[in-house]
Amino acid sequence: MSLKVIQPGLSTSIQDLGRPGYFHLGIPIGGAMDRFALRVANMLVGNPEGAAGLEVVFMGPEIVFEKDALVAVTGADLPAKVDGAPQDGWTAFEVKAGQTLKFDFLKSGARAYIAISGGIDTPPALGSRSTYPIGALGGIEGRNVQAGDVIPLGEAEMIEPGLNVPTDLRRLPGNPAELRVLPGLYWHRLTSAAQEGFFDDDWSVALEADRMGYRFKGGKPLEFVDREQPFGAGADPSNIVDGCYSYGSIQVPGGLEPIVLHRDAVSGGGYFTLGAIISADMDLIGQLQPHTPVKFRKVGMDEALKARTARKKMLAAVRTHLG
């Protein structure tokens, strides 16, 4: 009733849809960086959409199955093989007891999601199996998967393999990737020229891109409106008296390189935030490789809500397609 990890890949962790409700205590929601991909992978193998699976970054693991299972790999194009036989992505396929799941080189995207029928059955922490290494919560001993780990699986009713999600229902970023931004609480701290420049400039993903946040480079430094810094904010105009950070907030330390705060980011701090990436586009960030070109686009609340509705409709279309 388990998986044995022979090689863990570059960075493989157990993730579900996260642990909401603890942000006020400094514990982020966590969970899959690309929630859409995890949900769809679970649908393909007959799991609840929020079941725990494996989030794989850039390089796939090598895993031996100790029971027959149905498997689906979604998200990044990371070709899977069972005992050397290629398997299609975004498709449910069988793995028999004793067989080995391995992966070829990454073709596109950054994070693949492996769902196994029955779901991963490690003990939950604060209601979630998601791995949060900084807080040593979830997963296996609060850390990423390692060679030699034995990962327990839940009970499952096997369904027929072969379910497939068509290309038009797979959501991946373009090139350049477009990320929509809702200006926020401290937007007024920028000069009008800096506000326009942020959206006019061409950015790219920096090397510092992980579960805590994605840094972007290439644009011009931001200019701030002159003011007398309030007590406790420090001398740098990008500093504020500590404030809360929403999920997807964009902070710009020193006004130099924006950082989008992602799943495992802190809940507050002393940098101003110019706004936030809309929720509908946060999944896309998790699929961006370093050096990927990016354009930020300003939107209002109406467009942000329409985008969220469109994302829900896409998920509903996948559910309908899979029956």
N, C-alpha and C positions, 0 to 999 in steps of 0.2 A: 504494500500500500504506500509506496514511496518512490522518490527519485534519488539517485546517487550522483553527486556532482564529481566528475573526473577533472574537468578544468572549468574555472568560473568565468572565463572571458575577461575583458578589461574591467568592467564594473557591472555586476549583475546583482540586483536586489529584489526582494519580495515587496510587491506593492499592490494595494487595492485602491479604493477611491478616497482613502485618507481618514483622518480623525478630527472632524469638525467639533467645535465647542470648547476648545482649550486655548484659543488664540490670545485671550485676555490674560492667560497665565504664561505667555511666551512660547507656547507649543504650537507650531504651525500645523495647518491641515495636512500637509505632506501628501502622500499618495502618488499615483501615476502622473508623470509630467504630461503625457498625452492621454487624457482620460477617454477621449473618443476611441482611440486605438484599443485600449484595454477593454472598454465596454464591448466593442465589436468582437474582439478575440473570445471573450467569454460567451457571447451569444452563439458563436460558431460551434462551440463544444457543448452547449446546453447548460452552461452555468448561469447563476444570477449575474447580472452585469457588474456588480460590485465585488465579485469573488477575487481573491488574491491570486496573482500570477507573477511572472518574472519580468522585470524591466531590464533590458539589455542595452548597454551603451557601446556602440561602434563595433564591438567584437563579441561574437556569440560564444556561449558556453558549450561544453561537452557533457552530456547527461545520459546516464543509463537508467532505463525504466525497469522497475521491479514488478510492474503490473501492466496489463493492457490498458491503453488510454487513447482518448481522442485529443488531438493537439491542434492549435491554430497559432500562427505567427502573423501579427499585424504591425502597423506602424512603418518603421524604416524598411527598406528593401534589403533584407539580410537573409539570403537564400538558405533554407533549411534542407538538411539531408538526414534520412533515416537509414542507418547502415550503408551510407554512400549513395542511396537513391534520392534524387532531387524531389522536393516537395514544393507545391505552389504556395505563395503567400496569400493571406486573406482567405484561406481555404482550410476546412477541417480535414485532417488526415489521421490515419491510425498509426500508433506505435505499439508494437507487441512487447510483452515482458521479455527482458533480456536484450532488446534492441537499443541502439545508441542514437541519440539526436545530436547532430553537429551542425556547423554553419560555415558557409563560404564567406568570402570577403564582402564587406558592406558596399552596396551599389549606390544608395541614396538615402537621405534622412540621417537620423542620429540615434534614435531609440526604437527598438523592436520590443514587442510584447508577446510573451509566450503564455497562452492559457492552456491548462490541462483539465480534462473532464474531472469534476469533483472539486477542483480548486485546491490551492495550497492550504494546509490545515495546521499551520503553526499557531501557537497561543496568541490571542489578541492582546494588545496593550492599549488601554484607554479606548477600547472598542474598535481597534483596527490592527490588521497584521502588517501594515506598511512599515518599512524600515526607515527609521530616523536616526542615523548614526550619531549625530551631535548629542542627542538626548538618550542614546542607547535604548531606543524603544523599538518594538516590533521586530519583524524578520526573524533571524536566528541570532539570539543574544544581542539584538540591537545593532547588528553589523551587516555588511554586504555578504553575499554568498562566497564561500571558500571551497577549495578542492577538498574532497572527503566528506563534505556535508551530506547528510541524509535528510531529505525534505519530505515531510508527511503529506499525503493527499487525502482529501475527503472522499466519501462514498459518492458514486455517480451511477446514473442509469445511462448506459451507452446508447447513443443515437447513431444514425447512419452517417458515415463520413461523406465528404464531398460538398457540403454546403460551402457556398462561395459568395463573396461580396464583390459586385461588379466595380469596375474602375471609377465610374461616375459617383459611387457612394463611398469612395475612399478619400479622406480629407488630409491633404499634405500641402506644405507651403510651396509657393511659386518661386521663381528666380528672376529678379530679386523678390524676396519675401516682403509682403506688405503687412505691416502691423498697425492696426488702428488704435489711436490714442484719444482718450477723453481727458482734456486738460483739467487740472485739479486745484487743490487748496492753495498751492503756492505758485500757481502759474503767473500771477501778477508780479512776482519777484523778478521776472525776466523782462528785459527791454523788448519793445515791439520788434526790433530787428532780430534779436535772438529767438523770439517766438517763431518768426517766419523762417529763419535760418534752420531751426531744428527740423522742420518738415521739408525744407528745400534740399538740405544736404543729403549726400549719399553716405550711408553707414555700412559697416560690415561687422559680423560677429567676431569678437576678440577671442583669444585663447582661454580667457577666464569665463567659462560657460559651463555651469553645473546645476545641480538641483537647488542650490541657494539662490543663484541669480545668473543672468547673462549680461556681460559687458559688451558695449558696442563702441567701435572706433571709426575714425575717418572724418567726422564732421568738425566744424569750427567750434572752438571754446565758446561757452555761453557767457553773455554779458548780463550783469544784474543791475537792477535799478538801485541807485545810491540810497542808502539809509543808514541810520545809526543802529548798529547791531544791539539787540536787546540783551540785558544781563543774562549770562549763561549760554549765549549762542556762539561765543568765540568770535575771532576777527574775520574769518573767511566768510564772504557773502553767501556761500552755498550752505553754511551752517545755520541751524535754527535751534531754538530751545526744543528739547526732545519732543517728538510727536509720534503718533501712531502711523504705521504703514499698512495700507490695504494690500491685499494680494494683487500682484501685477504692477505695484507702484514703480515709478521710474525716478530713481535718485541720481544725482549727478555730482559726485564729490569734486570740489574745486571747480565745478562748471566745465569739466573736461570731457569725460566719457560717461554716457548714461549707462545705468545698470538697472535692468528689469528684475525685480524681486520675484522669485518663483516659489515652488512648492515648499522648500525647506528653509525659507528666508525668515529672518527675525521679524518681530511684530512692531518694532519701533526703534527710533534712534534720532541722531542729531543732524541728519542731512535733509535739506529741502527736497520735496518731490514735485516734479512739474506736472504730473498727471499719472494716469495708469493705462496700461494696455487693456482693452476691453476683454471681458471674460471669454468671448467667442474665439479670440485669437491666441489665448494662452497655450492651447495645445500645440499650435504651430511652432511656438518658440522651442519647445522640447525636441523638435525635429531639425533644428538648425545646426549645421556643422560650423566650426570656426572658419572664418573668412567668407561666409555666405553673405552676399550683398543684401541690404535691407533698406526699405523706405518706410518711414513713419508717416502716417496720414491722420490728420486731425478730424475727429468726428464729434458730433453732439450726442446727447442722451438718446434722442429718437433713433438715430442710426445704430447706436450700441444695442438698444433693446430689440430692434429689428434683426440685428445680426444674431443675438441670442435666440430669438424665435426661429430663425432659419436653421441654426445649429440643432435645435430640438427637433425640427421637422426632418432634418437629415437622419438623425438617430431613429426617428419613428419610421422613416422609409426603409432603413436597414432592418428594423424589427419586422416590418411587413414583408419585405423580400425574403427573409429567412423563415417566415411563417411561425 
